Amino acid sequence: MKPLIVSLLSDEATDADRFGPKAANLATLCQAGLPTPGGFCLDAEAYHLQLDENKLTVKPNETITNEVRAARLHAIGMRLGFLEQPIATPILESLLEVWKLLKQTTDTVVVRSSALVEDQAGSNFAGQFESFLDLKNQTDYQTAVRSCWAALWSTRVLRYMATHDLHAADTAMALLIQPLVRANVSGGGLSQNANGEMVISATWGLGSAIAQGEIVPDRYVLSRDGAVLETDAGRKNHQVDCVHGMQSVKTDLVNTPCLDSKQIMELGKLLLKVEDIFGDHVEIEWALDAEGIKLLQARPLCVETAHVPDEIWLQHPRLNG
């Protein structure tokens, strides 16, 4: 029997059919020697085991699509089934083993979604699913796992799926389990915009402040050879951290760039390395802690039609997905 949880350094972890594209992509970066938080991934098979253990029946989409009320009730039932039922013993044993391993080197743990339909070209699901940060005890850890499973049946996810002709009944949820990155600065990057340039965004604290529309992030434009072409300091009145949540930024930092030229160029080099690994244009999410820059996510570049070529950074990165 294949293990339910594997290290991101394991060859198995790059199997997107088992661990989802998000985890598989991150495993690829880990194994290429790029800086990441490391960690583990939980097989989507655990999602199916949880369904079987708690006798949760996934109705084929065609039986409920034409009945809105039935579809809503089914989704609610699925969410409650995941949230209220205990985790199946074989899964829980594997989860607790990984918890103990991580707690040897970190105080807090992160659980992130890695749906099998996530981070694909044309439908990346950015910000649609859930991530849970700063988990300090096993109760919260287990709740986070159940909540990530349940998120596959959330209203916003089902609506997003409907616009891309996808169905929750046809997929499953894998998970990432990682040490927390205590980010001083976070953001994202595009390896190429409409002008053939690289674009980096940044804000103080966690990047979720960008996703929530609370701030205007810094914007840095680089040439393909790594030269910094533009530096536009945003207006970062607020920041998000794992402990205190949303809080005000000191006045002198509101319009101060989060990154220096060395850090900007380092991110540019990482963007090109990630692009080279995946063989296509990419977008990344990253965080800067006391140890340096860490890549949190990488996926195929998916930019919908916009009036501003890199308008995508008004919404990205979404670190809660």
N, C-alpha and C positions, 0 to 999 in steps of 0.2 A: 504493500500500500504506500502510495506517495505521501510524504509528510505534508501536513496541513499548513505549516509555517516554515519558511526558509529565509535564510539571510539574504540581503540584497547582493552579497558577494557570491552567492551560489549561482551556478550556471542555470539552474532551474528558474531562478527569479526573472529571467528575461523572457519567459513564456507568457505573452500577453493573453493567451487564451485561458490561462489559469489565474494570473495575478492582475490582469488588467493592464492597458497601455501605460497608465501613469506609473505604476510600480515597475513595470518592465523597462520603461524608458529610464527611470531613475537607477535601476539596477545596471543598465548598460553604461550609464555615466560613472557609477561607482567602479565598475570593473575596468573602465578605461582610465581610471586614476584621477578623475576630476573630483573636486571637493564637494562632498554632500554630507548630510548628517548621518548617513548610514542607517542601519536598522534592519527590519524584517518585513515580510509580507505574508498575509493570510490568504490562502487559496480560496477562490470563489466556490470551490466545492463545499467549504464550510457553510456558506449561505444555503446551499441545497440541503446539507445535513440538518441545519437548523429548521428548515421548512419541514423536513420529514419527521424530525424528533417531536415537533410541536403540532404535527398534522395540519399545517397551513397549506391550503390548496390554492395554487396559482391558476386562475381561470384563463383559458385561452382568450386572447384579445378579441377574437371575432365574436365571442359569446356575449360580450358586454359593451362593445364599442357603440352600438346603436342605442343603448339605453344609458343616458347620462347618470341618472340616479343610481342605477345598479353599479356603474363603473366607480362612482364616488364611494359608495358603501363598500365595495370590494377593496378599494385602495385604503380606506380607513381600517378595515378589518386586517389587512396585511400589516399596516403600520403598528397597530395595537398588538398584533400577534408577536412581532419582533420585540416591541418595547416591554411587554408585560411578562413574557415567558423566559425562564432561566436558559442560559446558554447550555447547549448539549455537552455532556461530560467529556467526550473526546476532544471537542473544540476547546473547552475551558481548560483542560489539562495542558494543551499546547500553549494557550494564551498565558497561563500563569508561569509556565516555564520561561517564556520570553520576557515576561514582566520581571522575573527574578534576575535574568541576565542583564537587562537594561538598567535595573536599579543598582547594579554593581558599579556603574559608571556615571549615572545621571540621577538627579533628584526627581525629575518629572518626565512624563512620557506624553507622546502625541499619537493620536489615532486619526488616520485620514482615509477617505474613500479612495477606491481605485476600481470603479465600475468597469465591466468588460466593454462597455460602449463609450468609455470616457477617453478624452485626448486623442481623438481620431480626426483626420482631415475632413472638414465639412461639418463636424459636430463635436466640438471639444468639451462641451458641458462645463465650461469655466464658471465656477461659482455656484453651480447648481446643487452640488452635493454638500457633505458636511465634513468638517475637521474639528477635532477636540484637542485643545492645548492644555498644558499645565496639569496633567492628570497625576495626582500624588498618592492615590490609594486605589486598591483593587476594585472597590465598589464603583468608583467613578470610571475606572478603566473598562469594566464590564458594561456599564451603562453606555459608554461611548461606542463600544463595538456594536451593541444592539441598535443604537441610534443611527449608526452609519448604514447598517442593513436596512433599517426602516426608511431611510432617506430615499431609497430607490423608488418608494411609493409615495413620495411627497407630491403635493399639488403642483409645485413649480417644476419639478422634474418631469412629471407626466405631461404637463403642457409643453415643455421644451421637446420632449420625445415626439409628441404629436406633430410638431412643426417639421420634424425631420423623418417622419414615417417610421419611428422606432416604438417598441412596446416593452414595458417592464417585464411582461410575462416571458419575453424571449431572451432575457439577459440575466446577469447576476452581479453581486457585489463582492469584490475582493477588498482587502484593506492593507494599508501601510501602518506599521507600528514602529515609531522612531523616538530617539531622544529629542527633547525640546531644544530648539535653537533660540537663545535669548538675544533676539535681534535688536541692535541699536538702530539699524537702517535696513529697509527692505524695498523691494521693487521688482521690476520686470525688464525684459529686453526683447526687441525684435531684431533678428539678424538681417532683415532687409525691409525697407519701406518702399513706397512707390518711386522714390528717387534713387534707389539703390544704396541707401545709407543704413547704418545701424542706429537704432533708437533705444535709449535706456531711460527708465523712469525710476524715481526714488522718493522715499519719504522717511521721516523718523519713525522708529518703532516697527510695528507690523504692517504689512502691505494691505491689510483689510481696510485701513483708513482710506485707501484709494478706491477700493471696491465699493465702499459705502458712500462714496461721494462727499466725504467730510472735508477733503482737502484738495488742492491742486498740486500734484506732485512736481518735483523737479523733472526736467526733460533735457537729456543730453543726446546730441547727434554726433555720430562718428562716421568717418569715411571707412571704406572697406579695408584700408591699410592701417586703421587704428587711430588716425589723427582725430582729435576732438574738434569738431567744426562749430558746434553751438552748445552753450550752457545757459539754460533758462531756469532760474530759481523759481520754484513754485511758491504757493502761499499755504504753508503747512501749519495752520492754527492749532490743529489737534494731532495727537498721536495715540496709537493703541498699543498697549503692552499686555502681557499675559496675566499679570497680577492685578493691575489697577484698571484695566479696560481703557476706555476713552478718557483722555485727560488733555489739558491745555499744554501747548508748547511754550517755552520761554520766549518772550517777545523778540529777543535778539536772534533767535533761531528760526523764526517764522519764515523769513525770506533768505535765510542762509543756505547755500547748497549743501546737501547731505554728503556729497562725495567730493574728494579731491581728484586732481587729474590722474594720479597714479591708479586710484581705485576705478575710475571710469575706464581707463585703458585696459586694466585687468579684466573688467567685465566684457569689454570688446573682444579681447582674446578668447575668453571663455565662450562667448557667443559663436565665434568662428570655429572653435573646437567642437562645440555641440553640433553645429551645422555640418561639419565634416564627418562626424560620427554617424549622423542620421541621413546624410546625403541629400538634404533639402533645407529650405529656409525654415527657421524655427522661432518659437517664442519661449522664453524662459521665465521662471520666477526664482528669486534669490534672496538671501538674507546675509547681513553682515553682523557678526558678533565679535567678541573679543579675540577670537582666533583667526578671523578673516572671513572671506566670502564663501558661502555655501550655496550650491544649487539645490533648490527645493523641487523643481519640476521643469520638464522640457516636453514640448509637443510640437507637431507640425504647425506651421504658421497658418492661422485661419483668420483672415481679415475680411469681414463682410463689406459690401459697398459703403463708402463713407465720403462725406464732402471733404474731410481732412484726412490725408493718407494715413497718418498714424493716430487717428482718433481713437483707435482701440485702447490707448492708454488712459482714456478717461474712465474706462471700466476695469482695466487689468492692472496688476495681477490680482487674482482673487485667491487669497490664501485660506479661505474658508471652504474650499472645494477640492 
